[in-house]
Amino acid sequence: MSLAQQRVLDAGHIFRRQQESDFGIDAQIEIKESAKATGRLIAAQIKAGPSYFKDGNDAEFWHYVSARHRDLWLNHSLPVILILCDLERGTCHYALVSEETCVKAGERWKVRVPKSSLISADSAVELASIASPIVAASDFSIMAEHDQSHGLARRISLDIVVHPGPKPINKPLLGAIIRAGLKHGQSSRYFRDEIARKTHENRPVDVVCGFVYLRGGRSRVGLVGLPFPVDIERPVHPLAAPRVPWRTGRQRAAD
């Protein structure tokens, strides 16, 4: 992992090892612009050693993974890259994990990593183009906020509306909007009544939950709820999306 860290630093970005155990993710890369951190992130799975370079063809290396790994990477809230480190040559080859680069190979899946795709001082722009986008205030709005606290557990429910615009509504943008919504929920000062205020006013928010909706642009399709954190990370058609709640927080409150 030290080689990957050095190559990311060579590219001018920030490398952070994953401190807590996270299946399939070893580190995060934060993009820097004009020597300043941007908050735009990439998740990275890192493999090192000669065994990872034995399969492939003249143009690419093939890295075989299970369906579990594939689903994790494709459904991750951040874009995920696979980094193959050649310790003898001191090089790091990488590929963005997508439905185009992760293809079926018998009962397994293989990630196609181009031999020409290297992390180096020349790849700063390419990495920046992969990272999660910055969310503008015009990209979404909080349509409704509810206090669903129960007992001593402080719960906030949000209805988040995603607005169509010049940006494509894709996995990285949806993930970034979700994180922005969670930040809003975690700092909520809304209480459903005076009793809830007295009980929870000095308590942190334990759980943030709710729904994400796509607004149907010029066709004026009604709001349709999308699931989080799994299916929202895949390309969806607004009319086909089921209305399923998402939830996250410091702890799970008892229902």
C-alpha positions in Angstrom: 0.0 0.0 0.0 3.0 2.3 0.5 3.7 2.3 -3.2 0.1 3.3 -4.0 0.3 6.0 -1.4 3.5 7.4 -3.0 2.1 7.4 -6.5 -1.1 9.2 -5.4 1.1 11.8 -3.6 3.1 12.1 -6.9 -0.2 13.0 -8.6 -0.8 15.8 -6.1 -3.7 14.3 -4.2 -4.3 13.0 -0.7 -4.1 9.3 0.3 -5.8 8.0 3.4 -5.6 4.4 4.6 -8.9 2.9 5.7 -8.6 2.9 9.5 -11.6 0.7 10.2 -12.2 -2.7 8.6 -14.2 -2.2 5.4 -14.7 -5.2 3.1 -13.3 -4.5 -0.3 -12.0 -1.0 0.3 -8.4 -0.2 1.5 -8.1 3.6 1.2 -9.7 6.8 0.1 -8.1 9.4 -2.3 -9.1 13.0 -1.8 -8.7 15.3 -4.8 -6.6 18.5 -4.4 -7.0 21.6 -6.6 -4.6 24.5 -6.4 -2.9 22.7 -3.4 -6.2 22.7 -1.5 -8.4 19.7 -0.5 -11.7 19.7 -2.2 -13.7 17.0 -0.3 -14.1 15.0 -3.5 -13.3 11.4 -2.8 -12.4 8.1 -4.5 -12.5 4.7 -2.8 -9.6 2.4 -3.6 -9.0 -1.4 -3.5 -5.3 -2.1 -3.6 -3.5 -5.3 -4.7 0.3 -5.8 -4.8 2.6 -8.5 -6.0 3.5 -10.5 -9.2 0.5 -12.8 -8.9 -1.9 -9.9 -9.9 -0.1 -9.4 -13.2 -0.2 -12.9 -14.6 -3.6 -12.7 -16.3 -4.5 -10.5 -19.2 -3.5 -9.6 -22.8 -1.3 -7.1 -24.6 -3.6 -4.2 -23.6 -4.8 -5.0 -20.1 -4.5 -6.9 -16.9 -7.4 -9.0 -15.6 -8.2 -9.1 -11.9 -10.8 -11.8 -10.9 -13.3 -11.0 -8.2 -16.4 -12.5 -6.6 -19.9 -11.4 -7.2 -19.9 -10.0 -3.7 -16.9 -7.7 -4.4 -18.5 -6.6 -7.7 -21.8 -5.7 -6.1 -20.0 -3.8 -3.3 -17.9 -1.8 -5.7 -20.7 -1.0 -8.1 -23.1 0.0 -5.3 -20.6 2.0 -3.2 -21.5 5.6 -2.5 -18.1 6.6 -3.8 -16.5 5.8 -7.2 -14.2 2.8 -6.7 -10.9 2.2 -8.4 -8.9 -1.0 -8.4 -5.1 -0.3 -8.1 -2.6 -3.1 -9.1 0.9 -2.3 -7.7 3.9 -3.7 -9.5 6.5 -3.7 -6.7 9.4 -4.6 -9.0 8.8 -1.8 -11.5 7.4 0.7 -8.9 4.3 1.3 -11.0 0.6 1.4 -10.1 -2.0 0.5 -12.8 -5.7 1.4 -12.1 -9.2 1.1 -13.4 -12.5 2.7 -12.4 -14.8 -0.2 -11.5 -17.9 0.0 -13.6 -20.2 -2.2 -15.6 -18.0 -1.7 -18.6 -14.7 -2.6 -16.9 -16.1 -5.4 -14.6 -17.3 -8.2 -16.9 -18.5 -11.7 -16.5 -15.9 -14.4 -16.7 -17.4 -17.9 -16.1 -18.7 -18.0 -12.6 -16.6 -15.0 -11.5 -16.1 -11.5 -12.7 -13.0 -9.8 -14.0 -11.9 -6.2 -13.8 -10.1 -5.0 -16.9 -7.2 -2.8 -15.9 -5.5 -1.0 -18.9 -1.7 -1.4 -18.9 -1.5 2.2 -20.1 -3.5 3.5 -17.1 -0.9 4.5 -14.5 -1.1 6.6 -11.3 1.7 9.2 -11.6 2.5 12.9 -11.6 0.7 12.9 -15.0 -2.6 11.5 -13.8 -3.8 14.3 -11.6 -6.5 15.4 -14.0 -7.7 11.8 -14.8 -8.1 11.0 -11.1 -10.0 14.3 -10.5 -12.4 13.4 -13.3 -13.3 10.1 -11.4 -13.9 11.6 -8.0 -17.3 12.2 -6.4 -18.7 15.6 -7.5 -19.3 18.7 -5.5 -23.0 19.2 -4.7 -24.4 22.6 -5.4 -27.4 24.0 -3.4 -29.4 23.9 -6.6 -28.9 20.1 -7.0 -31.3 19.1 -4.3 -33.7 20.4 -1.6 -35.1 19.0 1.6 -38.8 18.8 0.8 -39.8 17.7 4.3 -38.2 17.1 7.7 -39.8 14.9 10.4 -38.9 14.2 14.0 -39.6 10.4 14.5 -37.8 10.1 17.9 -38.8 7.2 20.1 -37.8 6.9 23.7 -34.3 8.3 24.1 -33.4 7.7 20.5 -33.3 10.9 18.4 -34.5 10.1 14.9 -34.8 12.5 11.9 -36.5 11.6 8.7 -35.9 13.6 5.5 -37.5 13.7 2.1 -34.8 14.7 -0.3 -35.7 15.9 -3.8 -33.1 15.7 -6.6 -33.4 18.4 -9.2 -32.6 17.7 -12.9 -30.1 20.1 -14.4 -27.0 20.3 -16.5 -25.3 17.6 -14.4 -26.2 14.0 -15.2 -28.0 12.3 -12.4 -25.6 9.4 -11.9 -24.2 7.3 -9.1 -21.5 9.7 -7.9 -23.9 12.7 -7.8 -26.6 10.7 -6.0 -24.1 9.5 -3.4 -22.8 13.0 -2.8 -26.4 14.3 -2.4 -27.1 11.6 0.1 -24.1 12.6 2.1 -25.1 16.2 2.1 -28.6 15.2 3.2 -27.2 13.2 6.1 -25.1 16.1 7.2 -28.2 18.2 7.3 -30.1 15.6 9.3 -27.3 15.1 11.8 -27.4 18.8 12.6 -31.2 19.1 12.7 -32.8 21.3 15.4 -36.3 20.3 14.4 -38.6 18.9 17.1 -42.1 17.6 16.5 -43.4 19.2 19.8 -42.4 20.7 23.1 -42.1 17.3 24.8 -39.7 16.1 22.2 -37.7 19.3 22.5 -37.3 18.8 26.3 -36.4 15.2 25.9 -33.9 15.5 23.0 -32.7 19.1 22.9 -29.2 18.3 24.2 -28.9 14.9 22.5 -27.1 14.2 19.2 -29.1 12.7 16.3 -28.8 8.9 16.5 -30.5 8.0 13.2 -31.1 9.8 9.9 -33.6 8.1 7.6 -36.0 9.0 4.8 -36.6 8.9 1.0 -34.8 10.3 -2.0 -36.9 11.4 -5.0 -36.3 12.3 -8.6 -38.3 15.1 -10.0 -39.5 14.4 -13.5 -38.1 17.4 -15.3 -40.0 18.8 -18.3 -42.2 15.7 -18.5 -43.6 16.7 -15.1 -43.5 13.1 -13.8 -44.4 13.0 -10.1 -41.9 12.5 -7.4 -40.7 8.8 -7.2 -38.9 7.5 -4.1 -35.5 5.7 -4.6 -33.9 3.2 -2.3 -30.7 3.9 -0.4 -27.9 2.7 0.0 -28.2 -0.2 -2.5 -30.3 0.3 -5.6 -29.8 4.1 -5.7 -26.3 3.5 -6.7 -27.3 1.9 -10.0 -28.6 3.6 -13.1 -32.4 3.8 -12.6 -35.4 4.9 -14.5 -37.6 7.3 -12.4 -40.8 5.4 -13.1 -39.3 2.0 -12.2 -37.9 2.9 -8.8 -39.6 1.4 -5.7 -40.3 3.6 -2.7 -37.9 2.1 -0.1 -36.5 3.8 2.9 -32.8 4.4 3.6 -31.4 4.8 7.1 -28.0 5.4 8.7 -26.7 6.8 12.0 -24.5 6.3 15.0 -26.6 3.5 16.2 -29.8 1.7 15.3 -32.7 2.7 17.4 -35.1 0.0 18.4 -38.4 0.1 16.4 
